[in-house]
């Protein structure tokens, strides 16, 4: 059975507000949660950039939900430091934490001043960092000299239950490349044929039998006009395709592209509707892809109205009997 979770967007909302949201989401029947890990927001209209890791500790202590986070090792986070953070949360909250490792975006990772590499190099760096993190979590003493350097690092505090290392990938090419080392796949939603191709590439190249999770982007509001307006205000970046989303370095650079994005150009990236039944149908279509979990990311500003409405109308249609289930480690 596919579990439905709540996505906490640190680039959109202050951490205190998001803490209230995950508490409300658990009460409303959401089965799990995940969050972004940004240094900058995508645009000035979003206007937030809370640090994910202290927030995760507070959120996991305050709720009983399993949590995940999407993070990019090798730039802002040295892989040994990221492994230590993963191990600490895993030790405090056994069986409730996983991380999806991605190749990153310049808007967040470029702050260190390192040269921002092309996609093949970023993927190679990701695989190298993932191997370092996995070795540290296994209790090994790691010395590694390559794209990143580690000298005699060892984690003395480690969880008794392994923390799954998912990979974050949005294209079939990337999904195929990460399948060999990842414990599972996290991908984003969009055109159903593109999602299916990405999942198939993962499963056909070493990911068969491993869990797949989706992050589903939507905008729900009381009227269609408001749903579209809020999506354009908060998530116009979803329509920026190609490699630009990974290469642009500041919210100002993204904001310069805002005038060219229309609701029509955004519709493949965000389901915009005031109709809860339409949202339920879109999620049900994704569930047919045989995925473990779908995190619902409502980009509209009123998170509590979204949580209440989906908890009362959408979740009961799709997850009867699943509210206390847990994802497979």
C-alpha positions in Angstrom: 0.0 0.0 0.0 1.3 3.5 -0.9 1.7 5.8 2.1 0.9 9.5 1.8 3.2 12.0 3.5 3.5 15.7 4.1 6.4 17.6 2.5 7.9 20.5 4.6 9.4 23.1 2.3 12.0 25.1 4.2 12.5 27.5 1.4 8.8 28.6 1.7 8.0 28.6 5.4 9.8 29.4 8.7 10.9 26.3 10.7 8.5 27.1 13.6 5.6 27.2 11.3 6.7 23.9 9.6 6.9 22.3 13.1 3.3 23.2 13.7 2.4 21.9 10.2 3.9 18.4 10.8 2.1 18.1 14.1 -1.1 19.0 12.3 -0.3 16.6 9.5 0.1 13.7 11.8 -3.2 14.4 13.5 -4.9 14.7 10.1 -3.7 11.2 9.1 -0.6 11.8 7.0 1.6 8.7 7.5 5.1 10.2 7.1 7.0 13.4 6.3 10.0 14.7 4.5 11.7 18.0 4.0 13.9 20.0 1.7 17.5 21.1 2.7 18.0 24.5 1.2 20.5 27.3 1.9 18.6 29.8 -0.4 15.0 29.9 -1.5 14.2 29.5 -5.2 12.7 33.0 -5.3 12.4 36.1 -3.2 8.6 35.4 -2.9 9.4 32.3 -0.9 11.7 34.1 1.4 12.9 31.4 3.8 15.9 29.2 4.3 15.7 27.4 7.7 18.4 24.8 8.5 16.9 21.4 8.1 19.0 19.3 10.6 18.1 21.0 13.9 14.5 21.2 12.7 14.4 17.4 12.0 15.4 16.7 15.5 12.6 18.9 16.9 10.1 17.5 14.4 10.9 13.9 15.1 10.8 14.4 18.9 7.4 16.2 18.6 5.7 13.7 16.4 5.9 9.9 15.9 6.1 10.1 12.0 9.0 8.7 10.0 11.0 11.5 8.3 13.2 11.8 5.3 15.3 14.7 3.9 16.8 15.4 0.5 20.5 16.5 0.8 23.5 16.9 -1.5 26.9 15.7 -0.1 30.2 17.0 -1.1 29.7 20.7 -1.2 28.0 22.4 1.8 28.2 19.2 3.7 31.4 17.1 3.8 30.2 13.5 3.5 31.7 12.6 6.9 29.7 15.4 8.6 26.6 14.4 6.8 27.1 10.8 7.9 27.5 11.9 11.5 24.2 13.8 11.3 22.4 10.8 9.7 23.8 8.5 12.4 22.8 10.8 15.2 19.1 11.0 14.0 19.1 7.3 13.3 20.3 6.5 16.8 17.8 8.8 18.5 14.8 7.7 16.4 15.3 4.0 15.3 13.6 3.0 12.1 12.1 6.5 11.5 14.7 8.3 9.4 16.0 8.0 5.9 17.9 10.4 3.6 17.8 10.9 -0.2 21.2 11.9 -1.6 21.2 14.1 -4.7 23.7 15.7 -6.9 22.6 19.2 -5.8 21.8 22.6 -7.3 24.1 25.6 -7.6 21.7 27.9 -5.8 22.4 25.9 -2.6 25.8 24.3 -3.1 27.6 27.1 -4.9 27.9 29.2 -1.7 31.2 27.3 -0.9 33.0 28.9 -3.8 33.9 25.6 -5.4 33.7 25.4 -9.2 30.3 24.0 -10.1 30.8 20.9 -12.2 28.7 19.5 -15.0 26.1 16.8 -14.4 28.3 13.7 -15.2 30.9 15.0 -12.7 28.2 15.8 -10.1 26.9 12.3 -10.4 30.4 10.8 -10.0 30.9 13.0 -6.9 27.6 11.9 -5.5 28.4 8.2 -5.9 31.8 8.7 -4.2 30.2 10.6 -1.3 27.5 7.9 -0.9 30.2 5.2 -0.7 32.0 7.2 2.1 28.7 7.8 4.0 27.8 4.1 3.8 31.2 3.0 5.0 31.1 5.3 7.9 27.6 4.2 8.9 28.9 0.6 8.8 31.5 1.5 11.4 34.5 1.6 9.1 37.5 3.9 9.6 37.6 5.8 6.3 40.6 7.4 4.6 39.7 8.4 1.1 41.5 10.7 -1.4 39.5 11.6 -4.5 36.9 14.2 -5.4 36.5 14.6 -1.7 39.1 13.8 1.0 38.6 12.0 4.3 41.4 11.1 6.7 40.9 8.5 9.4 37.2 9.3 10.0 35.2 7.0 12.2 31.7 7.3 13.7 31.6 6.3 17.3 27.8 6.9 17.6 25.9 4.8 15.1 22.3 3.5 15.0 21.6 -0.1 15.7 19.2 -0.1 12.8 20.7 0.9 9.4 19.5 4.2 7.9 18.4 3.8 4.3 20.4 5.8 1.8 18.0 6.7 -1.1 19.1 8.5 -4.2 17.2 11.6 -5.5 16.9 11.5 -9.3 14.5 13.3 -11.7 15.5 11.8 -15.1 15.8 8.2 -16.4 19.5 8.7 -17.0 20.2 9.7 -13.5 17.9 7.1 -12.0 19.7 4.4 -14.0 23.1 5.6 -12.8 22.2 5.7 -9.1 20.4 2.4 -9.0 23.4 0.3 -8.2 24.3 2.1 -5.0 21.0 3.4 -3.7 18.7 1.6 -1.2 15.8 3.3 -2.9 14.7 6.1 -5.2 13.1 9.5 -4.5 11.9 11.3 -7.6 9.6 14.2 -8.4 6.3 14.1 -10.2 5.4 15.6 -13.5 4.1 14.0 -16.7 3.1 10.4 -15.9 5.1 9.0 -18.8 8.3 10.7 -17.6 7.8 9.5 -14.0 7.2 5.9 -15.2 10.3 6.0 -17.4 12.4 7.3 -14.5 11.1 4.5 -12.2 11.6 1.9 -14.9 15.2 3.0 -15.5 15.9 2.7 -11.7 14.3 -0.8 -11.5 16.0 -2.0 -14.7 19.5 -1.0 -13.7 19.9 -2.5 -10.2 16.9 -1.1 -8.4 14.5 -4.0 -8.8 12.8 -4.7 -5.5 14.0 -1.5 -3.9 11.4 1.1 -2.6 10.5 4.1 -4.7 9.1 7.3 -3.3 7.6 10.4 -5.1 7.4 14.0 -4.2 4.1 15.3 -5.7 3.8 19.1 -6.2 0.3 20.6 -6.1 -1.5 23.8 -5.4 -4.9 23.7 -3.7 -6.9 26.7 -2.7 -10.6 27.7 -2.3 -10.9 28.7 -5.9 -9.1 27.8 -9.2 -7.9 31.4 -9.6 -6.2 31.4 -6.2 -4.7 27.9 -6.7 -3.1 29.1 -10.0 -2.0 32.5 -8.6 -0.3 30.9 -5.6 1.4 28.3 -7.7 2.8 31.0 -10.0 3.9 33.1 -7.1 5.5 30.3 -5.1 6.5 27.7 -7.6 7.0 29.2 -11.0 10.5 27.7 -10.9 8.9 24.3 -11.6 8.4 25.3 -15.2 12.1 26.1 -15.7 13.4 23.1 -17.5 16.7 21.8 -18.9 19.8 22.2 -16.8 19.0 25.8 -15.8 17.3 24.7 -12.5 20.6 23.2 -11.4 22.9 25.9 -12.8 21.4 29.2 -11.7 23.0 30.5 -8.5 20.6 33.0 -6.8 17.0 33.7 -6.2 17.4 36.9 -8.2 18.5 34.8 -11.3 15.4 32.7 -11.0 13.2 35.7 -10.4 14.4 37.2 -13.7 12.7 34.3 -15.5 9.4 34.8 -13.7 7.7 36.9 -16.5 8.0 34.0 -19.0 6.2 31.5 -16.9 2.4 31.1 -17.3 -0.1 28.8 -15.5 -0.3 26.8 -18.7 3.5 26.3 -18.8 3.4 25.2 -15.1 0.7 22.6 -15.4 3.0 19.7 -16.0 5.0 20.5 -12.8 2.2 21.4 -10.4 -1.4 20.1 -10.2 -3.4 23.4 -9.7 -7.0 22.9 -8.7 -9.6 23.9 -6.1 -11.2 20.5 -6.7 -10.2 18.0 -4.1 -11.5 15.1 -6.1 -9.2 16.1 -9.0 -6.3 16.0 -6.6 -7.3 12.6 -5.3 -7.5 11.3 -8.9 -4.0 12.6 -9.7 -2.6 11.0 -6.6 -4.4 7.7 -7.3 -2.8 7.7 -10.8 0.6 7.9 -9.2 -0.2 5.2 -6.7 -0.7 2.8 -9.6 3.1 3.1 -10.4 3.7 0.8 -7.4 5.5 3.3 -5.2 6.0 3.0 -1.4 5.2 6.6 -0.5 4.1 9.9 -2.0 4.9 13.1 -0.3 2.3 15.8 -0.9 3.9 19.3 -1.4 1.2 21.9 -1.5 3.0 25.1 -2.7 0.0 27.4 -1.7 0.5 29.5 1.4 -2.2 28.2 3.7 -0.7 25.0 4.8 -3.1 24.4 7.7 -6.1 24.7 5.3 -4.4 22.2 3.0 -3.7 19.7 5.8 -7.3 19.9 7.1 -8.9 19.6 3.7 -6.8 16.7 2.5 -7.1 15.0 5.9 -10.9 15.2 5.8 -11.5 14.4 2.1 -8.5 13.1 0.2 -6.6 10.8 2.6 -9.7 8.8 3.5 -10.3 8.0 -0.1 -6.8 6.8 -0.8 -5.3 5.4 2.5 -8.1 3.6 4.4 -6.4 1.5 7.0 -2.9 2.8 6.3 -2.6 5.7 8.7 -0.3 3.9 11.1 1.8 2.0 8.5 5.5 2.6 8.2 7.8 2.6 5.1 10.1 -0.3 4.6 13.7 0.4 5.7 
